[in-house]
Amino acid sequence: MIDYDSLVKKPKIDFKIILVFIVALILVAYTVNLMFGNRSFSKMLDLSSQLKVLDKQVKLLKNKNQILQKEYFELKELEGN
């Protein structure tokens, strides 16, 4: 009698290949998250440029405040006489 099971090659699942594939998918997902996620490099660059703009605005407002305080105290001094 012929053993048909021995004639037909059954595909064997190699668990090492599956494990490597899963690890590769995880690494790809992690890399994509680093590049485009909430804590990504591009987000860090955007926040850095936004920080520079806000620092400039703070300096301008401090200077404006200093000028207005000077005017206020001058007016207060005139009012006191």
PyMOL Python script that loads the backbone (N, CA, C, O; Angstrom):
from pymol import cmd

cmd.read_pdbstr("""\
ATOM      1  N   MET A   1       0.822  -1.173   0.000  1.00  0.00           N
ATOM      2  CA  MET A   1       0.000   0.000   0.000  1.00  0.00           C
ATOM      3  C   MET A   1       0.875   1.250   0.000  1.00  0.00           C
ATOM      4  O   MET A   1       1.920   1.302   0.648  1.00  0.00           O
ATOM      5  N   ILE A   2       0.420   2.245  -0.741  1.00  0.00           N
ATOM      6  CA  ILE A   2       1.206   3.477  -0.882  1.00  0.00           C
ATOM      7  C   ILE A   2       0.812   4.449   0.216  1.00  0.00           C
ATOM      8  O   ILE A   2      -0.364   4.684   0.491  1.00  0.00           O
ATOM      9  N   ASP A   3       1.847   5.003   0.830  1.00  0.00           N
ATOM     10  CA  ASP A   3       1.624   5.996   1.884  1.00  0.00           C
ATOM     11  C   ASP A   3       1.610   7.379   1.229  1.00  0.00           C
ATOM     12  O   ASP A   3       2.661   7.950   0.939  1.00  0.00           O
ATOM     13  N   TYR A   4       0.413   7.902   1.001  1.00  0.00           N
ATOM     14  CA  TYR A   4       0.273   9.190   0.320  1.00  0.00           C
ATOM     15  C   TYR A   4       0.767  10.355   1.182  1.00  0.00           C
ATOM     16  O   TYR A   4       1.184  11.382   0.648  1.00  0.00           O
ATOM     17  N   ASP A   5       0.727  10.209   2.474  1.00  0.00           N
ATOM     18  CA  ASP A   5       1.202  11.279   3.359  1.00  0.00           C
ATOM     19  C   ASP A   5       2.695  11.505   3.197  1.00  0.00           C
ATOM     20  O   ASP A   5       3.168  12.632   3.340  1.00  0.00           O
ATOM     21  N   SER A   6       3.428  10.475   2.908  1.00  0.00           N
ATOM     22  CA  SER A   6       4.873  10.627   2.728  1.00  0.00           C
ATOM     23  C   SER A   6       5.195  11.212   1.356  1.00  0.00           C
ATOM     24  O   SER A   6       6.249  11.826   1.188  1.00  0.00           O
ATOM     25  N   LEU A   7       4.319  11.036   0.376  1.00  0.00           N
ATOM     26  CA  LEU A   7       4.542  11.582  -0.962  1.00  0.00           C
ATOM     27  C   LEU A   7       4.279  13.088  -1.017  1.00  0.00           C
ATOM     28  O   LEU A   7       4.996  13.820  -1.699  1.00  0.00           O
ATOM     29  N   VAL A   8       3.277  13.538  -0.318  1.00  0.00           N
ATOM     30  CA  VAL A   8       2.927  14.962  -0.304  1.00  0.00           C
ATOM     31  C   VAL A   8       3.708  15.637   0.804  1.00  0.00           C
ATOM     32  O   VAL A   8       3.602  15.279   1.977  1.00  0.00           O
ATOM     33  N   LYS A   9       4.500  16.631   0.399  1.00  0.00           N
ATOM     34  CA  LYS A   9       5.283  17.343   1.395  1.00  0.00           C
ATOM     35  C   LYS A   9       4.408  18.386   2.073  1.00  0.00           C
ATOM     36  O   LYS A   9       3.818  19.250   1.425  1.00  0.00           O
ATOM     37  N   LYS A  10       4.344  18.285   3.355  1.00  0.00           N
ATOM     38  CA  LYS A  10       3.567  19.254   4.118  1.00  0.00           C
ATOM     39  C   LYS A  10       4.473  20.440   4.447  1.00  0.00           C
ATOM     40  O   LYS A  10       5.614  20.266   4.875  1.00  0.00           O
ATOM     41  N   PRO A  11       3.952  21.627   4.244  1.00  0.00           N
ATOM     42  CA  PRO A  11       4.783  22.786   4.589  1.00  0.00           C
ATOM     43  C   PRO A  11       4.965  22.861   6.102  1.00  0.00           C
ATOM     44  O   PRO A  11       4.009  22.827   6.876  1.00  0.00           O
ATOM     45  N   LYS A  12       6.217  22.962   6.480  1.00  0.00           N
ATOM     46  CA  LYS A  12       6.506  23.067   7.905  1.00  0.00           C
ATOM     47  C   LYS A  12       6.600  24.544   8.273  1.00  0.00           C
ATOM     48  O   LYS A  12       7.197  25.345   7.553  1.00  0.00           O
ATOM     49  N   ILE A  13       6.023  24.870   9.361  1.00  0.00           N
ATOM     50  CA  ILE A  13       6.075  26.243   9.842  1.00  0.00           C
ATOM     51  C   ILE A  13       7.320  26.375  10.700  1.00  0.00           C
ATOM     52  O   ILE A  13       7.477  25.697  11.715  1.00  0.00           O
ATOM     53  N   ASP A  14       8.195  27.263  10.266  1.00  0.00           N
ATOM     54  CA  ASP A  14       9.423  27.490  11.014  1.00  0.00           C
ATOM     55  C   ASP A  14       9.170  28.645  11.991  1.00  0.00           C
ATOM     56  O   ASP A  14       8.954  29.784  11.578  1.00  0.00           O
ATOM     57  N   PHE A  15       9.199  28.338  13.267  1.00  0.00           N
ATOM     58  CA  PHE A  15       8.879  29.336  14.275  1.00  0.00           C
ATOM     59  C   PHE A  15       9.943  30.424  14.381  1.00  0.00           C
ATOM     60  O   PHE A  15       9.653  31.529  14.839  1.00  0.00           O
ATOM     61  N   LYS A  16      11.160  30.126  13.967  1.00  0.00           N
ATOM     62  CA  LYS A  16      12.208  31.138  13.983  1.00  0.00           C
ATOM     63  C   LYS A  16      11.885  32.250  12.988  1.00  0.00           C
ATOM     64  O   LYS A  16      12.063  33.431  13.283  1.00  0.00           O
ATOM     65  N   ILE A  17      11.410  31.858  11.811  1.00  0.00           N
ATOM     66  CA  ILE A  17      11.052  32.851  10.799  1.00  0.00           C
ATOM     67  C   ILE A  17       9.886  33.712  11.285  1.00  0.00           C
ATOM     68  O   ILE A  17       9.884  34.929  11.102  1.00  0.00           O
ATOM     69  N   ILE A  18       8.915  33.080  11.893  1.00  0.00           N
ATOM     70  CA  ILE A  18       7.766  33.824  12.414  1.00  0.00           C
ATOM     71  C   ILE A  18       8.213  34.783  13.519  1.00  0.00           C
ATOM     72  O   ILE A  18       7.752  35.923  13.577  1.00  0.00           O
ATOM     73  N   LEU A  19       9.095  34.331  14.378  1.00  0.00           N
ATOM     74  CA  LEU A  19       9.599  35.177  15.459  1.00  0.00           C
ATOM     75  C   LEU A  19      10.375  36.372  14.903  1.00  0.00           C
ATOM     76  O   LEU A  19      10.198  37.497  15.370  1.00  0.00           O
ATOM     77  N   VAL A  20      11.228  36.137  13.914  1.00  0.00           N
ATOM     78  CA  VAL A  20      11.984  37.223  13.288  1.00  0.00           C
ATOM     79  C   VAL A  20      11.026  38.209  12.624  1.00  0.00           C
ATOM     80  O   VAL A  20      11.228  39.421  12.710  1.00  0.00           O
ATOM     81  N   PHE A  21      10.003  37.709  11.975  1.00  0.00           N
ATOM     82  CA  PHE A  21       9.006  38.561  11.320  1.00  0.00           C
ATOM     83  C   PHE A  21       8.271  39.430  12.347  1.00  0.00           C
ATOM     84  O   PHE A  21       8.065  40.622  12.117  1.00  0.00           O
ATOM     85  N   ILE A  22       7.887  38.850  13.446  1.00  0.00           N
ATOM     86  CA  ILE A  22       7.183  39.604  14.495  1.00  0.00           C
ATOM     87  C   ILE A  22       8.095  40.668  15.105  1.00  0.00           C
ATOM     88  O   ILE A  22       7.667  41.800  15.334  1.00  0.00           O
ATOM     89  N   VAL A  23       9.344  40.307  15.366  1.00  0.00           N
ATOM     90  CA  VAL A  23      10.300  41.275  15.915  1.00  0.00           C
ATOM     91  C   VAL A  23      10.528  42.409  14.921  1.00  0.00           C
ATOM     92  O   VAL A  23      10.617  43.572  15.317  1.00  0.00           O
ATOM     93  N   ALA A  24      10.622  42.080  13.632  1.00  0.00           N
ATOM     94  CA  ALA A  24      10.811  43.101  12.603  1.00  0.00           C
ATOM     95  C   ALA A  24       9.614  44.042  12.555  1.00  0.00           C
ATOM     96  O   ALA A  24       9.785  45.254  12.430  1.00  0.00           O
ATOM     97  N   LEU A  25       8.412  43.500  12.653  1.00  0.00           N
ATOM     98  CA  LEU A  25       7.209  44.342  12.662  1.00  0.00           C
ATOM     99  C   LEU A  25       7.188  45.275  13.866  1.00  0.00           C
ATOM    100  O   LEU A  25       6.812  46.441  13.748  1.00  0.00           O
ATOM    101  N   ILE A  26       7.590  44.762  15.013  1.00  0.00           N
ATOM    102  CA  ILE A  26       7.631  45.596  16.223  1.00  0.00           C
ATOM    103  C   ILE A  26       8.649  46.714  16.057  1.00  0.00           C
ATOM    104  O   ILE A  26       8.377  47.856  16.429  1.00  0.00           O
ATOM    105  N   LEU A  27       9.813  46.404  15.506  1.00  0.00           N
ATOM    106  CA  LEU A  27      10.832  47.432  15.288  1.00  0.00           C
ATOM    107  C   LEU A  27      10.378  48.486  14.286  1.00  0.00           C
ATOM    108  O   LEU A  27      10.648  49.673  14.465  1.00  0.00           O
ATOM    109  N   VAL A  28       9.698  48.059  13.246  1.00  0.00           N
ATOM    110  CA  VAL A  28       9.174  49.010  12.262  1.00  0.00           C
ATOM    111  C   VAL A  28       8.130  49.914  12.905  1.00  0.00           C
ATOM    112  O   VAL A  28       8.142  51.126  12.689  1.00  0.00           O
ATOM    113  N   ALA A  29       7.233  49.337  13.688  1.00  0.00           N
ATOM    114  CA  ALA A  29       6.212  50.137  14.360  1.00  0.00           C
ATOM    115  C   ALA A  29       6.845  51.140  15.327  1.00  0.00           C
ATOM    116  O   ALA A  29       6.403  52.286  15.412  1.00  0.00           O
ATOM    117  N   TYR A  30       7.867  50.714  16.047  1.00  0.00           N
ATOM    118  CA  TYR A  30       8.557  51.596  16.986  1.00  0.00           C
ATOM    119  C   TYR A  30       9.258  52.737  16.249  1.00  0.00           C
ATOM    120  O   TYR A  30       9.206  53.887  16.686  1.00  0.00           O
ATOM    121  N   THR A  31       9.911  52.419  15.135  1.00  0.00           N
ATOM    122  CA  THR A  31      10.600  53.441  14.353  1.00  0.00           C
ATOM    123  C   THR A  31       9.618  54.446  13.766  1.00  0.00           C
ATOM    124  O   THR A  31       9.876  55.649  13.789  1.00  0.00           O
ATOM    125  N   VAL A  32       8.514  53.971  13.248  1.00  0.00           N
ATOM    126  CA  VAL A  32       7.494  54.873  12.705  1.00  0.00           C
ATOM    127  C   VAL A  32       6.937  55.762  13.806  1.00  0.00           C
ATOM    128  O   VAL A  32       6.692  56.947  13.579  1.00  0.00           O
ATOM    129  N   ASN A  33       6.736  55.212  14.983  1.00  0.00           N
ATOM    130  CA  ASN A  33       6.252  56.002  16.103  1.00  0.00           C
ATOM    131  C   ASN A  33       7.265  57.076  16.496  1.00  0.00           C
ATOM    132  O   ASN A  33       6.885  58.202  16.816  1.00  0.00           O
ATOM    133  N   LEU A  34       8.544  56.733  16.473  1.00  0.00           N
ATOM    134  CA  LEU A  34       9.582  57.719  16.781  1.00  0.00           C
ATOM    135  C   LEU A  34       9.601  58.850  15.762  1.00  0.00           C
ATOM    136  O   LEU A  34       9.847  60.006  16.108  1.00  0.00           O
ATOM    137  N   MET A  35       9.342  58.514  14.520  1.00  0.00           N
ATOM    138  CA  MET A  35       9.425  59.525  13.468  1.00  0.00           C
ATOM    139  C   MET A  35       8.169  60.385  13.372  1.00  0.00           C
ATOM    140  O   MET A  35       8.266  61.578  13.085  1.00  0.00           O
ATOM    141  N   PHE A  36       6.997  59.808  13.606  1.00  0.00           N
ATOM    142  CA  PHE A  36       5.761  60.528  13.352  1.00  0.00           C
ATOM    143  C   PHE A  36       4.799  60.584  14.535  1.00  0.00           C
ATOM    144  O   PHE A  36       3.701  61.122  14.392  1.00  0.00           O
ATOM    145  N   GLY A  37       5.165  60.055  15.682  1.00  0.00           N
ATOM    146  CA  GLY A  37       4.252  59.993  16.821  1.00  0.00           C
ATOM    147  C   GLY A  37       4.211  61.287  17.618  1.00  0.00           C
ATOM    148  O   GLY A  37       4.735  62.316  17.189  1.00  0.00           O
ATOM    149  N   ASN A  38       3.576  61.217  18.793  1.00  0.00           N
ATOM    150  CA  ASN A  38       3.435  62.388  19.651  1.00  0.00           C
ATOM    151  C   ASN A  38       4.769  62.865  20.201  1.00  0.00           C
ATOM    152  O   ASN A  38       4.931  64.057  20.466  1.00  0.00           O
ATOM    153  N   ARG A  39       5.701  61.986  20.374  1.00  0.00           N
ATOM    154  CA  ARG A  39       7.023  62.343  20.891  1.00  0.00           C
ATOM    155  C   ARG A  39       8.088  62.175  19.811  1.00  0.00           C
ATOM    156  O   ARG A  39       9.188  61.691  20.075  1.00  0.00           O
ATOM    157  N   SER A  40       7.751  62.575  18.618  1.00  0.00           N
ATOM    158  CA  SER A  40       8.637  62.357  17.486  1.00  0.00           C
ATOM    159  C   SER A  40       9.699  63.446  17.371  1.00  0.00           C
ATOM    160  O   SER A  40       9.645  64.471  18.051  1.00  0.00           O
ATOM    161  N   PHE A  41      10.647  63.198  16.507  1.00  0.00           N
ATOM    162  CA  PHE A  41      11.739  64.135  16.265  1.00  0.00           C
ATOM    163  C   PHE A  41      11.210  65.415  15.629  1.00  0.00           C
ATOM    164  O   PHE A  41      11.638  66.510  15.992  1.00  0.00           O
ATOM    165  N   SER A  42      10.284  65.283  14.683  1.00  0.00           N
ATOM    166  CA  SER A  42       9.730  66.473  14.029  1.00  0.00           C
ATOM    167  C   SER A  42       8.938  67.314  15.027  1.00  0.00           C
ATOM    168  O   SER A  42       8.965  68.543  14.959  1.00  0.00           O
ATOM    169  N   LYS A  43       8.246  66.672  15.936  1.00  0.00           N
ATOM    170  CA  LYS A  43       7.506  67.398  16.973  1.00  0.00           C
ATOM    171  C   LYS A  43       8.486  68.160  17.873  1.00  0.00           C
ATOM    172  O   LYS A  43       8.215  69.293  18.271  1.00  0.00           O
ATOM    173  N   MET A  44       9.620  67.534  18.190  1.00  0.00           N
ATOM    174  CA  MET A  44      10.628  68.196  19.016  1.00  0.00           C
ATOM    175  C   MET A  44      11.181  69.431  18.313  1.00  0.00           C
ATOM    176  O   MET A  44      11.398  70.462  18.950  1.00  0.00           O
ATOM    177  N   LEU A  45      11.410  69.335  17.012  1.00  0.00           N
ATOM    178  CA  LEU A  45      11.903  70.487  16.261  1.00  0.00           C
ATOM    179  C   LEU A  45      10.869  71.609  16.224  1.00  0.00           C
ATOM    180  O   LEU A  45      11.220  72.782  16.354  1.00  0.00           O
ATOM    181  N   ASP A  46       9.604  71.255  16.046  1.00  0.00           N
ATOM    182  CA  ASP A  46       8.538  72.259  16.058  1.00  0.00           C
ATOM    183  C   ASP A  46       8.467  72.962  17.406  1.00  0.00           C
ATOM    184  O   ASP A  46       8.341  74.185  17.468  1.00  0.00           O
ATOM    185  N   LEU A  47       8.546  72.200  18.470  1.00  0.00           N
ATOM    186  CA  LEU A  47       8.487  72.787  19.806  1.00  0.00           C
ATOM    187  C   LEU A  47       9.702  73.665  20.087  1.00  0.00           C
ATOM    188  O   LEU A  47       9.593  74.679  20.776  1.00  0.00           O
ATOM    189  N   SER A  48      10.843  73.282  19.563  1.00  0.00           N
ATOM    190  CA  SER A  48      12.052  74.077  19.740  1.00  0.00           C
ATOM    191  C   SER A  48      11.920  75.428  19.045  1.00  0.00           C
ATOM    192  O   SER A  48      12.283  76.458  19.614  1.00  0.00           O
ATOM    193  N   SER A  49      11.409  75.429  17.831  1.00  0.00           N
ATOM    194  CA  SER A  49      11.220  76.698  17.121  1.00  0.00           C
ATOM    195  C   SER A  49      10.143  77.539  17.793  1.00  0.00           C
ATOM    196  O   SER A  49      10.258  78.763  17.847  1.00  0.00           O
ATOM    197  N   GLN A  50       9.109  76.901  18.298  1.00  0.00           N
ATOM    198  CA  GLN A  50       8.054  77.619  19.015  1.00  0.00           C
ATOM    199  C   GLN A  50       8.607  78.242  20.301  1.00  0.00           C
ATOM    200  O   GLN A  50       8.200  79.340  20.681  1.00  0.00           O
ATOM    201  N   LEU A  51       9.522  77.554  20.965  1.00  0.00           N
ATOM    202  CA  LEU A  51      10.142  78.080  22.168  1.00  0.00           C
ATOM    203  C   LEU A  51      10.954  79.333  21.862  1.00  0.00           C
ATOM    204  O   LEU A  51      10.924  80.295  22.629  1.00  0.00           O
ATOM    205  N   LYS A  52      11.677  79.327  20.752  1.00  0.00           N
ATOM    206  CA  LYS A  52      12.450  80.503  20.355  1.00  0.00           C
ATOM    207  C   LYS A  52      11.540  81.701  20.108  1.00  0.00           C
ATOM    208  O   LYS A  52      11.851  82.816  20.528  1.00  0.00           O
ATOM    209  N   VAL A  53      10.421  81.475  19.431  1.00  0.00           N
ATOM    210  CA  VAL A  53       9.470  82.558  19.161  1.00  0.00           C
ATOM    211  C   VAL A  53       8.900  83.094  20.464  1.00  0.00           C
ATOM    212  O   VAL A  53       8.796  84.308  20.644  1.00  0.00           O
ATOM    213  N   LEU A  54       8.535  82.214  21.360  1.00  0.00           N
ATOM    214  CA  LEU A  54       7.968  82.646  22.642  1.00  0.00           C
ATOM    215  C   LEU A  54       8.994  83.394  23.486  1.00  0.00           C
ATOM    216  O   LEU A  54       8.642  84.347  24.181  1.00  0.00           O
ATOM    217  N   ASP A  55      10.254  82.979  23.434  1.00  0.00           N
ATOM    218  CA  ASP A  55      11.307  83.704  24.151  1.00  0.00           C
ATOM    219  C   ASP A  55      11.442  85.131  23.629  1.00  0.00           C
ATOM    220  O   ASP A  55      11.604  86.069  24.410  1.00  0.00           O
ATOM    221  N   LYS A  56      11.375  85.293  22.308  1.00  0.00           N
ATOM    222  CA  LYS A  56      11.445  86.633  21.718  1.00  0.00           C
ATOM    223  C   LYS A  56      10.260  87.481  22.174  1.00  0.00           C
ATOM    224  O   LYS A  56      10.421  88.657  22.500  1.00  0.00           O
ATOM    225  N   GLN A  57       9.079  86.885  22.195  1.00  0.00           N
ATOM    226  CA  GLN A  57       7.881  87.614  22.632  1.00  0.00           C
ATOM    227  C   GLN A  57       8.008  88.026  24.094  1.00  0.00           C
ATOM    228  O   GLN A  57       7.608  89.131  24.460  1.00  0.00           O
ATOM    229  N   VAL A  58       8.553  87.164  24.924  1.00  0.00           N
ATOM    230  CA  VAL A  58       8.740  87.489  26.338  1.00  0.00           C
ATOM    231  C   VAL A  58       9.685  88.676  26.488  1.00  0.00           C
ATOM    232  O   VAL A  58       9.417  89.577  27.282  1.00  0.00           O
ATOM    233  N   LYS A  59      10.778  88.691  25.743  1.00  0.00           N
ATOM    234  CA  LYS A  59      11.730  89.802  25.811  1.00  0.00           C
ATOM    235  C   LYS A  59      11.078  91.106  25.371  1.00  0.00           C
ATOM    236  O   LYS A  59      11.273  92.148  25.996  1.00  0.00           O
ATOM    237  N   LEU A  60      10.296  91.040  24.284  1.00  0.00           N
ATOM    238  CA  LEU A  60       9.612  92.244  23.812  1.00  0.00           C
ATOM    239  C   LEU A  60       8.610  92.757  24.843  1.00  0.00           C
ATOM    240  O   LEU A  60       8.524  93.960  25.087  1.00  0.00           O
ATOM    241  N   LEU A  61       7.866  91.856  25.437  1.00  0.00           N
ATOM    242  CA  LEU A  61       6.871  92.261  26.435  1.00  0.00           C
ATOM    243  C   LEU A  61       7.532  92.809  27.696  1.00  0.00           C
ATOM    244  O   LEU A  61       7.005  93.729  28.321  1.00  0.00           O
ATOM    245  N   LYS A  62       8.670  92.257  28.071  1.00  0.00           N
ATOM    246  CA  LYS A  62       9.390  92.792  29.235  1.00  0.00           C
ATOM    247  C   LYS A  62       9.863  94.215  28.962  1.00  0.00           C
ATOM    248  O   LYS A  62       9.757  95.086  29.826  1.00  0.00           O
ATOM    249  N   ASN A  63      10.385  94.449  27.756  1.00  0.00           N
ATOM    250  CA  ASN A  63      10.819  95.796  27.398  1.00  0.00           C
ATOM    251  C   ASN A  63       9.643  96.770  27.387  1.00  0.00           C
ATOM    252  O   ASN A  63       9.746  97.891  27.884  1.00  0.00           O
ATOM    253  N   LYS A  64       8.524  96.325  26.811  1.00  0.00           N
ATOM    254  CA  LYS A  64       7.323  97.159  26.783  1.00  0.00           C
ATOM    255  C   LYS A  64       6.847  97.457  28.206  1.00  0.00           C
ATOM    256  O   LYS A  64       6.468  98.586  28.520  1.00  0.00           O
ATOM    257  N   ASN A  65       6.871  96.456  29.043  1.00  0.00           N
ATOM    258  CA  ASN A  65       6.450  96.620  30.437  1.00  0.00           C
ATOM    259  C   ASN A  65       7.359  97.613  31.157  1.00  0.00           C
ATOM    260  O   ASN A  65       6.891  98.440  31.940  1.00  0.00           O
ATOM    261  N   GLN A  66       8.634  97.526  30.892  1.00  0.00           N
ATOM    262  CA  GLN A  66       9.592  98.433  31.525  1.00  0.00           C
ATOM    263  C   GLN A  66       9.299  99.886  31.113  1.00  0.00           C
ATOM    264  O   GLN A  66       9.320 100.791  31.946  1.00  0.00           O
ATOM    265  N   ILE A  67       9.029 100.091  29.830  1.00  0.00           N
ATOM    266  CA  ILE A  67       8.705 101.442  29.351  1.00  0.00           C
ATOM    267  C   ILE A  67       7.413 101.943  29.978  1.00  0.00           C
ATOM    268  O   ILE A  67       7.333 103.096  30.401  1.00  0.00           O
ATOM    269  N   LEU A  68       6.404 101.086  30.040  1.00  0.00           N
ATOM    270  CA  LEU A  68       5.118 101.492  30.624  1.00  0.00           C
ATOM    271  C   LEU A  68       5.247 101.760  32.121  1.00  0.00           C
ATOM    272  O   LEU A  68       4.611 102.679  32.636  1.00  0.00           O
ATOM    273  N   GLN A  69       6.051 100.980  32.821  1.00  0.00           N
ATOM    274  CA  GLN A  69       6.261 101.235  34.247  1.00  0.00           C
ATOM    275  C   GLN A  69       6.944 102.581  34.465  1.00  0.00           C
ATOM    276  O   GLN A  69       6.608 103.316  35.393  1.00  0.00           O
ATOM    277  N   LYS A  70       7.900 102.892  33.605  1.00  0.00           N
ATOM    278  CA  LYS A  70       8.595 104.166  33.706  1.00  0.00           C
ATOM    279  C   LYS A  70       7.607 105.316  33.511  1.00  0.00           C
ATOM    280  O   LYS A  70       7.615 106.291  34.262  1.00  0.00           O
ATOM    281  N   GLU A  71       6.756 105.183  32.490  1.00  0.00           N
ATOM    282  CA  GLU A  71       5.724 106.207  32.251  1.00  0.00           C
ATOM    283  C   GLU A  71       4.782 106.317  33.441  1.00  0.00           C
ATOM    284  O   GLU A  71       4.434 107.420  33.861  1.00  0.00           O
ATOM    285  N   TYR A  72       4.373 105.189  33.979  1.00  0.00           N
ATOM    286  CA  TYR A  72       3.454 105.167  35.109  1.00  0.00           C
ATOM    287  C   TYR A  72       4.043 105.898  36.310  1.00  0.00           C
ATOM    288  O   TYR A  72       3.377 106.725  36.931  1.00  0.00           O
ATOM    289  N   PHE A  73       5.306 105.584  36.635  1.00  0.00           N
ATOM    290  CA  PHE A  73       5.920 106.225  37.794  1.00  0.00           C
ATOM    291  C   PHE A  73       6.154 107.714  37.559  1.00  0.00           C
ATOM    292  O   PHE A  73       6.076 108.515  38.491  1.00  0.00           O
ATOM    293  N   GLU A  74       6.443 108.085  36.304  1.00  0.00           N
ATOM    294  CA  GLU A  74       6.573 109.508  36.004  1.00  0.00           C
ATOM    295  C   GLU A  74       5.242 110.220  36.188  1.00  0.00           C
ATOM    296  O   GLU A  74       5.205 111.316  36.746  1.00  0.00           O
ATOM    297  N   LEU A  75       4.163 109.627  35.735  1.00  0.00           N
ATOM    298  CA  LEU A  75       2.827 110.216  35.891  1.00  0.00           C
ATOM    299  C   LEU A  75       2.416 110.242  37.364  1.00  0.00           C
ATOM    300  O   LEU A  75       1.789 111.194  37.828  1.00  0.00           O
ATOM    301  N   LYS A  76       2.773 109.200  38.077  1.00  0.00           N
ATOM    302  CA  LYS A  76       2.457 109.132  39.502  1.00  0.00           C
ATOM    303  C   LYS A  76       3.200 110.237  40.250  1.00  0.00           C
ATOM    304  O   LYS A  76       2.655 110.836  41.177  1.00  0.00           O
ATOM    305  N   GLU A  77       4.443 110.509  39.851  1.00  0.00           N
ATOM    306  CA  GLU A  77       5.246 111.556  40.489  1.00  0.00           C
ATOM    307  C   GLU A  77       4.647 112.922  40.194  1.00  0.00           C
ATOM    308  O   GLU A  77       4.602 113.774  41.081  1.00  0.00           O
ATOM    309  N   LEU A  78       4.181 113.153  38.959  1.00  0.00           N
ATOM    310  CA  LEU A  78       3.561 114.424  38.610  1.00  0.00           C
ATOM    311  C   LEU A  78       2.246 114.626  39.358  1.00  0.00           C
ATOM    312  O   LEU A  78       1.901 115.744  39.741  1.00  0.00           O
ATOM    313  N   GLU A  79       1.541 113.563  39.553  1.00  0.00           N
ATOM    314  CA  GLU A  79       0.254 113.609  40.230  1.00  0.00           C
ATOM    315  C   GLU A  79       0.433 113.947  41.716  1.00  0.00           C
ATOM    316  O   GLU A  79      -0.421 114.595  42.322  1.00  0.00           O
ATOM    317  N   GLY A  80       1.523 113.511  42.275  1.00  0.00           N
ATOM    318  CA  GLY A  80       1.784 113.713  43.707  1.00  0.00           C
ATOM    319  C   GLY A  80       2.097 115.156  44.051  1.00  0.00           C
ATOM    320  O   GLY A  80       1.886 115.567  45.192  1.00  0.00           O
ATOM    321  N   ASN A  81       2.597 115.947  43.096  1.00  0.00           N
ATOM    322  CA  ASN A  81       2.969 117.334  43.385  1.00  0.00           C
ATOM    323  C   ASN A  81       1.767 118.145  43.474  1.00  0.00           C
ATOM    324  O   ASN A  81       1.851 119.350  43.711  1.00  0.00           O
TER     325      ASN A  81
END
""", "prot")
cmd.dss("prot")
cmd.show_as("cartoon", "prot")
cmd.util.cbc("prot")
cmd.orient("prot")
